[in-house]
Amino acid sequence: MEMRFQLLGPVEAWIGDEQVPLGGAKPRALLAALLLDAGHVVPIERLARAVWDEDPPASSRALVQTYISGLRRGLRTPAGADLIAFHPGGYAIQVPAGALDSAEFERLAGLGRLAADDLRYDEAVDAFCAALGLWRGPAFGGIGESFLRSEAAQLEELRLSVTEQRISSELALGRHEQLVGELTSLVGHHPTRERLRRDLMLAMYRLGRQADALAVYRDGRAVLVDDLGIEPGQELQSVHDAILRSDDSLLLLPPLASREPVADQRSDEQPRRTVPSQLPAAPADFTGREKEAAALADALSAGASMPIAVVSGPGGSGKSALAIHVTHRTMERYPDGQFYVELRGTSETPAEPWEVLGRILRQLGVVPAESLEERVADYRSLLAGQRVLVVLDDARDEQQVRHLVPGSAGCGLLITSRNRLVALAGASLTELDVLTTEEALELLAKIAGQDRVAAEPEAAMSIVEKCDRMPLALRIAGARLASRRAWTVALLADRLDDEHRRLDELAIGDHAVRATIELGYGQLGVQSKRVLRLLGLLGLSSFPAWLAGVMIQVSTQTGEQLLEGLVDAQLLQTEQSDALGLMRYRLHDLVRLYARERAESDESPETREQAINAVLSRWIWLLREITSAAPSGAVHLRVEYSLAAPADPSVTRPVLADPNAWFDVEQDSLVRGVELASALDLDEIAVQLASALCDSFFVSDNRFDAWSRSHTAALTVARRLGNVYGEAVLLAESGQLSYEQDNFAQAREYFSQSLSMFRIANDRRGEAASLTGLGMACREQGYLPESLHFLNGAERLWTELADDGAVAHVNRVSGSVHLEKGDYQAAWQQLADALWFYRKINSVRGEGMTLRTMALYHRARGELDRADETGAQALAIFETIGDRLMTAYALQTQGKTWLRMGRHREARRPLEEALRSCEVLADRFGVAFTLRALGELDLAEGALQDARARLAEAIALYETLDLPLWRARTLRDLAAVREGLGDADRAKELRSEALEVFGTYGAREHEELSATGL
């Protein structure tokens, strides 16, 4: 039995002659929503909106499922199969061909339009009448209040448009007398519809009622001016003027189409040929793209075979402008004409090949055949032997253009598309991205004015950056400046600064960046749309494929397939594989802003939070695994990370194989993750990710900016939401940051704050970490007794907590303090204990740091061979694990040891290499103590002026860092230089000043200098 669905009136379903009981307004609204997208999955959220509009109840999902179950029972095929099927995220209905009245209405209306275009007005009237006969009342009747009312309004508008087309066709058949009454009624109901008023005027004029026709115009003009504030359109005015002139041409009917087939026409004579010249004007302000334009021009001018060139790129990248620019350069090669066809590939109604061919054949003076195959044959036959260029703008896919490819070698075909059309045989591809910075500035200047851009170069550069160097965005920005002469360039740059308003600013007239991106977005599937939205929310400039799967909870492979679909849609760009071999992608900024807008409007807060947590929890897990596999040798405040979630093994393996490379690639993303979590008030995951970064050897390469940004963001949200423990942890880690930045006074302040908070909370681990930090900061500033006081307290707590790594760390630092004091026995004992503990927990980095300190011990004792051997072991470890900063420190240790051994020529290389590394890593302390060593080397080689310069520079740095003990040591070296230069008095003053500092701080040098009798 035949099944029918009806939307053009009350929503109904029929099986044969029996109406299917649908129930009340809610199930009818659900059915209507499914039928509107027949054959596609409709998300449950949209179905809920169809029933309850903007106010669905909390149980809406369950209620939708209940209503769907009822519909499925009633809507089964005669064979018992369900027409409504469940899919992940929603439902879809399969409708047999011809069974949906709204689709049939549009099909018949299309046939009517084609017949009217071919001057077959009797057939057109029949098709239009058949289409209108399907209506039984207002569309979507019986569904209650729903957003579907807007869809119904669109159908009603289409119904009225088809009525207008049917009347125009009947007028062409001379039926004006029968139409006057209907037209009078329609004009009364729709007084602003100019086409209906025009046809009523024509019908009256043809009946000899000239005065009535003019009165109809006057009434219409009054309505338009009073109600809308506009004058009648050109077409209505032209008919009015012709009636005033009693123009007899209005009495003539248009010619009817020949009924003879194309083949019969040709059997008698060749049809009249017109030379098409349809290219739009070349853009006067076309800028850049020189390489691409030259390649396209060469392609369209080369060889004996027919060139097929495809220009592909994102929306707004200037594909059409490039195509038109190039075709004007090459049009002389195609003297038989140029066709330009807008295929509307990104619209909801892309042009069909049958329609396009019909239009081209009529322009060539030929009546189109009915079938597509015949039209293709006629098209290619007529172009055979001709030199014609065909430009197809905005193609959707290969299927849309394949029938439009000419068959003659003399012709050329140029296609623009967001799709790369890689399956189109014989096509060459030119891909466009954004403009270069120079091209973007040039385009902006051409539109806005050279003088204005030249007068404000920094603001102009800001606009270029905010427009992402996208040609469309730059054209809009330039046009806004050109149309607002009072605006400065800086004013527009400031308006574009706000990311939440930037897309609003990039719109003028009928040009808008948002609308261009939306065209591509609208063609995506449900999952692809969701991935794009969440990527925009995440806001990363570059990211690996696995993030997509994690965010929407699908496999890594499925996530990568979705990303590749976004690449094909020109909404995402691929980058080269990163150092780990993982494929990476990026979003252009304006696409990112659009995607974020959609995420904020289309995704619930819970969904957004879930997606962000999914990514950040994997990062925390990866950081934890890195730290476990290669302990940094530092103190760890956290033992467990409750929010960590395992990453896929395909991701974990390469990360653990080369964590340094992963840090280099993902550093900005990790920090951005903390900042995003903070902005969304996700305090705990922000704190845990920031702490995981601090725990890892992420901190070992002086990544100060990233460390500071992550902790500032996390500390802000922790304080805002009252996360006291998180605040204490972050304060302690901020103390560590200040320590690493050689800001030791600030480090002590942070550690003191965290110590108080941890003691109030009775958190012994936090207390131990804070004491450790205080001990280290005091050591660097020369407060050696205070340092040991804090470190001894920390060691007791770490021992009670059975944290071998922390015990090792404290022993190493305490050993270095004892070394500074000249207590060699205590120093060696604690260093030996530290080495044992580090080896126990397999902390290679901790072992290397302890070996370096042992090398300093041996050098202080004069055991230079052992110092050289131990230092070499430490250097090998740091080089192996890729720790650049500690490698520099180990090189300084090696160079200074060789200096003590008299190997002056060899010592310079490691010292200079260490200095370069410390400068690159912005480690001021490392620069200072390496300069001092180089000064000592210059002194030993007799280069006294060089030695004085280097030592003076080191002293200045130590003064900046407020490190009096280290400054005093350098003063002692400078005293030797002064003595060598013959300035004995100044040398004595410097030694006296150094001795006083050594005594104040209890350093071992006090005893050494005192023994010399100074």
Secondary structure as UniProt FT lines:
FT   STRAND          3..6
FT   STRAND          12..15
FT   TURN            16..17
FT   STRAND          18..19
FT   HELIX           25..36
FT   TURN            37..39
FT   STRAND          42..43
FT   HELIX           44..52
FT   TURN            53..54
FT   TURN            58..59
FT   HELIX           60..74
FT   TURN            78..79
FT   STRAND          84..87
FT   TURN            88..89
FT   STRAND          90..93
FT   TURN            97..98
FT   HELIX           101..117
FT   TURN            118..119
FT   HELIX           121..132
FT   TURN            133..134
FT   TURN            139..140
FT   HELIX           148..172
FT   TURN            173..174
FT   HELIX           176..189
FT   TURN            191..192
FT   HELIX           194..206
FT   TURN            207..208
FT   HELIX           210..223
FT   HELIX           224..228
FT   HELIX           234..244
FT   TURN            245..246
FT   HELIX           248..251
FT   HELIX           262..268
FT   TURN            284..285
FT   HELIX           290..301
FT   STRAND          308..312
FT   TURN            315..316
FT   HELIX           319..330
FT   HELIX           331..333
FT   TURN            335..336
FT   STRAND          338..342
FT   TURN            345..346
FT   HELIX           353..363
FT   TURN            364..365
FT   HELIX           372..383
FT   TURN            384..385
FT   STRAND          389..395
FT   HELIX           398..402
FT   TURN            403..404
FT   TURN            409..410
FT   STRAND          412..417
FT   TURN            422..423
FT   TURN            425..426
FT   STRAND          427..431
FT   HELIX           437..448
FT   HELIX           450..455
FT   HELIX           457..466
FT   TURN            467..469
FT   HELIX           471..483
FT   TURN            485..486
FT   HELIX           489..497
FT   TURN            499..501
FT   HELIX           502..505
FT   STRAND          507..508
FT   TURN            509..510
FT   STRAND          511..512
FT   HELIX           513..522
FT   HELIX           526..538
FT   STRAND          543..544
FT   HELIX           546..552
FT   HELIX           556..568
FT   TURN            569..570
FT   STRAND          573..575
FT   TURN            579..580
FT   STRAND          584..586
FT   HELIX           589..602
FT   HELIX           605..629
FT   TURN            642..643
FT   HELIX           649..657
FT   HELIX           659..679
FT   TURN            680..681
FT   HELIX           683..695
FT   HELIX           697..701
FT   HELIX           704..720
FT   TURN            721..722
FT   HELIX           724..740
FT   TURN            741..742
FT   HELIX           744..760
FT   TURN            761..762
FT   HELIX           764..781
FT   HELIX           784..801
FT   HELIX           804..821
FT   HELIX           824..840
FT   TURN            841..842
FT   HELIX           844..860
FT   TURN            861..862
FT   HELIX           864..881
FT   HELIX           884..900
FT   TURN            901..902
FT   HELIX           904..920
FT   TURN            921..922
FT   HELIX           924..940
FT   TURN            941..942
FT   HELIX           944..961
FT   HELIX           964..980
FT   TURN            981..982
FT   HELIX           984..1001
FT   HELIX           1004..1011
FT   TURN            1012..1013
//
